[in-house]
Structure formats: structure tokens, C-alpha cells
């Protein structure tokens, strides 16, 4: 056996015929058989490594092996396990496919094998993963053929020369159910700006004219930069102090109100009354869907709230009808007109999760469903901001003079603001500005979608009101034109008579309280005797109401007091033109 073993090693010793023992010969033959197999394998491997580099077969074979391993990993791999399953190798070098063992960190070969497979699988996943789809935006729609609103045209105004003041005009609304079904599932596109954030700072100092602590005293340089529209912007937009709008910002609200405001995720209808100046008006013709899904919020100061608790049915949930009453505990301004601009222009900050908002002044009564209003003035027009234009004035300079004549604000402040805008390039309105139809809005109603470009417009408009006068009609066109110069975005300015179709303008509380109360039921009212027949013939075709008004008219005084007396009679007669 030893010589046989040596023979196996060297292969150069004498012939095996010298061995006489048949068993040894047989044994040596058995042992030499593996020797031959080994030499054949050795020769095959030697031939492969000799030929492979020359014919580039090695790379092909390596790729084939990698593909097999990769396919095996994809087929047998399982997620959520603590290790990677690999086939355990048998002692004879073959794979025991029937059993699997988990990876152990002590086995270096298996660790390298696992890392390579994981890397390949990760790269393959990144390669095969589909790119995220582009964002979806609402692009508007057209009414189907035959829809009555498709061919609707505004009829001419009534030929009543006696009534020359503003009046409502017909508006073609879709049925409530159809308007609700057309509510967009995606937001409108916001040109240029996509991300809008707001500046907050605890201590702000006044360095230039105008501004307030609530607004953060933005400098003129910051004002200029805020009109440089970019994809991402951070600007002043009120509420510069405190944790969030409504909490320690100078416009403080109860936590319960803030919770309800955060929950509003669809449409919000908002209004405000300060100084108990108006009586609350309940919306009418509101659908059951709107009553359930639309948020109605009325902002009041503590004085108005005390008046409501004495004169209205304020329930335990702080509701009066559809309105939820929200009390503002600290006012940012002494002037209630300027304070009212906070909820009017910054609803997107007070309702961060709402998609649309409809603002109406406190003296207005809503008489059309909010879904119908949004469909008519936003969705059908593919607009994100809508406001009615003034029924009479189109020019900012004319509007400024009218404000001074009506003593709406300090004349010197109005002149300073208009002169500032003139130096910036503001010009009188003319046909050269078409398709812009007006530079002066009727700001008692604002319809808005809460997207970045519309929110930016609201913030910049508020900053102008905060820096200059609270007469927002004066600053509207400046903000609009500056944004239009950098984007293709604009405002939908519809007719004022259309605005008067869905809101009814009431009277301020001080006017209503001076009216004589109606006679109690059952009391016979005094009637005047009919006019003589001769006078009836002279007044043929004239309304008896006008005759009665002229018969009871108090003679006006001469001189300067004449215009003042005429203005007083206009207010008490019920024809209002007060913004």
C-alpha cells in the first residue's frame, strides 16, 4: 500500500508487473482510476484557463453565472426575514437544493455573496422603478352643448331712468347638484411659484414708514423682493409673532376655534363684524350638502360678542344659525376697518387646510349656494381669484378722490399712497389696459382658491394695506399688475351687478336702529286721501310712490349744508353706496 501510494505520487517507479500478489494488483488498479480522473479534470481546467483569456470566454461564463445567481435570488428571496436564504453546500461540492439555511455573519463567503446579490438587486430595482408621475392640475372645462348657461347672455338693463343706482342682474347658475359634481379633484396650476412660506420673528423694529408689529414692518427692499416672483418664496404675511396664526400673534383665538378651523378642508365662507357695527345676516338658499360640508365662520371682537349674547340666540356650540362665532381676544389694530382686513385677505393663513374660500362683508346676506358661486366665477372660468369690479369707478385716481370726498380716511394719507404708486409707474385707467376691464374692485366679496399664486397675491395686497391706508381698492391694481408682469396669472373681475345677484346688501346697525319700528299686528295704518282728479291727470304715468315721497320731502337748506342734507336723505332712504 505504501509503494502503491508512492506510485500514485510520482508515476515514475517500475512497472506494476513486478507485483505478484493479485490482490495488491487489483488494489492498485482501483487506486489508479481516480488518478486518471484527476488528471483529466486537471487537464480540462488547465485548458480552460489557457483558452478562456484568449477567446474571452471567461467573461461570458462569469456573466452567465451571475445571471443564474441573480435569477435565483429574485425567485427564492423573501422580504421581512432576518437573513438571506442561500442553498447549503454539500460535502461533495454540490448544492442541496432541497434545504436552505439562513445567513450567518461568521461565514465570510456567504456574507460577500449576500452583499453582492443585495447590491445587484438594489441597482436593478432603481433601474426598473418607474419615475413618479407628474402632478395633476385642474385645467377647466366647457359646458356640454345645449346647456342653458352656454348660450346665456346678459340682458340689457331695465329702461327705468328714475332708478340710476346699482342693481342686480341675472346670472346663470348651474343646479346645485351639477355644481357639486363639477368641483375639481385637483388644484389649479400655480404659475412660477410653487412653494410659499411666511416670515416669523418675535421682535421686529420699524425702520421705514408704515407697517405694524402684526405685519412685521417689512422694509422697502423686502417689499421689492416680494414682487420678484420665484419658485420658492418666503414673505411677510401678517402673524409674524407667535406659534401659529391665531395663537399669540396679536390676533388671538380660542383653541377650540383653531381646532375647528384646522378641520375645515373644503370650502369656507367667512365674514366679520367689529364694534357691533352690523347685524348678523343668515345665509339663505343653502343646500343640505353645503350645510354639512361648507364651513361658515363669523369673526367678531369682544364688544360685538357681548352684543350678540344679549340680542341673539347663541347656543352652547357658539353657533348662530349656520355661522360659527369666533371671538378675537386681542386686536392687531386700533382701527376696526384695518383689523377687518386680516380675515378678509388672510383666510388662507387662518384656514390652512381649506381649498376654497368665499369672503363676504358683515353687512351682506348670502342668498346663493356657495357651490354655485364657485362654479360660476372660478371653476367655469378656470380662475383662482375672482372679485367684482366697482359699478361706477374704474380708475384708482378717481377712486382716491371719491374716498377723500366721502371722508373714508385721512386725506393726507390717501394722497401719500397715490403719489407713491404714481412714482412707481401707476397710470390712469384707459382702453390701453384691455383686456383688464378695471383698476378698482368692489372689495366686499372675494372668491379664492388657496394655491400659492393666489395666496401670494393676498399676502402682498395685505402688506400694502398694512403699510399704507386700509382702503384696499387703492392698492389692488398695483399688486395685480406687479404680479402680472412676472407671470401669466390674473384676476377674474366680474360685473358688480352679478355680485349683487348672490349677496344682498343690508344696512349698518346704526341706520336700522334709527328707523321707526313697524306697527304692531292689528293696528290700522293711517292712509292719506286720494289726490284731486285734476292733479291725477297732470301726474298721469308717474309712480304714486314717487309722488308720495315728493309730497313729504323736507325742503333742503341752501349753501354748503345742502349737499350734506342730500347725502343724509340718501342714506335714510335706503340707497347705499358705502364700502
Secondary structure as UniProt FT lines:
FT   HELIX           2..10
FT   HELIX           16..18
FT   HELIX           22..55
FT   HELIX           57..76
FT   TURN            79..80
FT   STRAND          85..89
FT   TURN            91..92
FT   STRAND          95..102
FT   TURN            105..106
FT   HELIX           108..128
FT   TURN            145..146
FT   TURN            148..150
FT   TURN            161..162
FT   HELIX           176..181
FT   STRAND          195..198
FT   TURN            213..216
FT   HELIX           220..226
FT   STRAND          232..235
FT   TURN            245..246
FT   HELIX           255..263
FT   STRAND          267..273
FT   TURN            275..276
FT   HELIX           288..293
FT   STRAND          295..301
FT   HELIX           302..311
FT   TURN            316..317
FT   STRAND          319..320
FT   TURN            321..322
FT   STRAND          323..328
FT   HELIX           336..345
FT   HELIX           347..350
FT   TURN            352..353
FT   STRAND          356..360
FT   TURN            362..363
FT   STRAND          364..366
FT   HELIX           370..374
FT   HELIX           375..379
FT   TURN            380..382
FT   STRAND          385..389
FT   HELIX           396..405
FT   TURN            406..407
FT   HELIX           411..424
FT   HELIX           431..433
FT   TURN            434..435
FT   STRAND          441..449
FT   HELIX           452..467
FT   HELIX           472..484
FT   TURN            485..486
FT   STRAND          492..494
FT   HELIX           496..502
FT   STRAND          503..505
FT   HELIX           509..513
FT   TURN            521..522
FT   HELIX           533..538
FT   TURN            539..541
FT   HELIX           544..551
FT   TURN            559..560
FT   HELIX           561..573
//
